[in-house]
């Protein structure tokens, strides 16, 4: 992922918003990848993790470890306009 995939960013933020701002990393990855496949794209787990890191450093999400091999992703900026309205 040389540059940030705008569709992936949109799907990550909208999926978190749709799930009350919190989702585990595995479910988020599966949902985002399914949505991307629908529009003819795909994201690898490595690219997904890089995207999460970028979104976290920009202050959109927080990634927290909850249990072994499981992370919780939380949406920080509830006002992020992901619905287009």
FENJOHU-V354092 format. One record per residue. PHI is phi in radians with two decimals (999 if undefined). PSI is psi in whole degrees, 0 to 359 (999 if undefined). OMEGA is omega as a letter, one per 30 degrees, with the letter a starting at -180 (* if undefined). Layout:
# FENJOHU-V354092
[[PHI PSI OMEGA] [PHI PSI OMEGA]]
This chain:
# FENJOHU-V354092
[[999 90 a] [-1.20 320 l] [-2.21 159 a] [-1.16 131 l] [-1.35 108 a] [-1.06 322 l] [-1.12 318 l] [-1.10 318 l] [-1.06 312 l] [-1.03 315 a] [-1.17 321 l] [-1.07 308 a] [-1.15 318 a] [-1.22 325 l] [-1.16 319 l] [-1.12 317 l] [-1.09 319 a] [-1.14 334 a] [-1.85 37 l] [1.02 29 l] [1.48 2 a] [-2.48 135 l] [-2.77 150 l] [-1.37 158 a] [-1.10 324 a] [-1.19 315 l] [-1.15 319 l] [-1.09 315 l] [-1.05 313 a] [-1.07 316 a] [-1.17 318 l] [-1.17 316 a] [-1.14 322 l] [-1.11 317 l] [-1.15 320 l] [-1.14 320 l] [-1.08 326 l] [-1.08 328 l] [-1.75 15 l] [1.44 23 l] [-2.20 176 l] [-2.70 155 l] [-2.35 134 l] [-1.42 161 l] [-1.01 323 l] [-1.12 316 l] [-1.15 323 l] [-1.10 315 l] [-1.11 322 l] [-1.13 319 l] [-1.08 317 l] [-1.06 319 l] [-1.09 317 l] [-1.10 314 a] [-1.14 327 l] [-1.23 317 l] [-1.20 335 l] [-1.50 358 l] [1.49 16 l] [-1.52 327 a] [-2.38 167 l] [-2.24 136 l] [-1.90 122 a] [-2.13 140 l] [-1.43 131 a] [-1.96 310 l] [-2.40 173 l] [-0.98 129 l] [1.08 25 l] [-2.48 131 l] [-2.12 148 l] [-1.84 129 l] [-1.82 127 a] [-2.10 134 l] [-1.37 127 a] [-1.67 319 a] [-1.68 88 a] [-1.09 335 a] [-1.42 0 l] [-1.03 124 a] [-1.47 99 a] [-1.95 353 a] [-1.67 352 l] [1.47 5 a] [-1.74 999 *]]
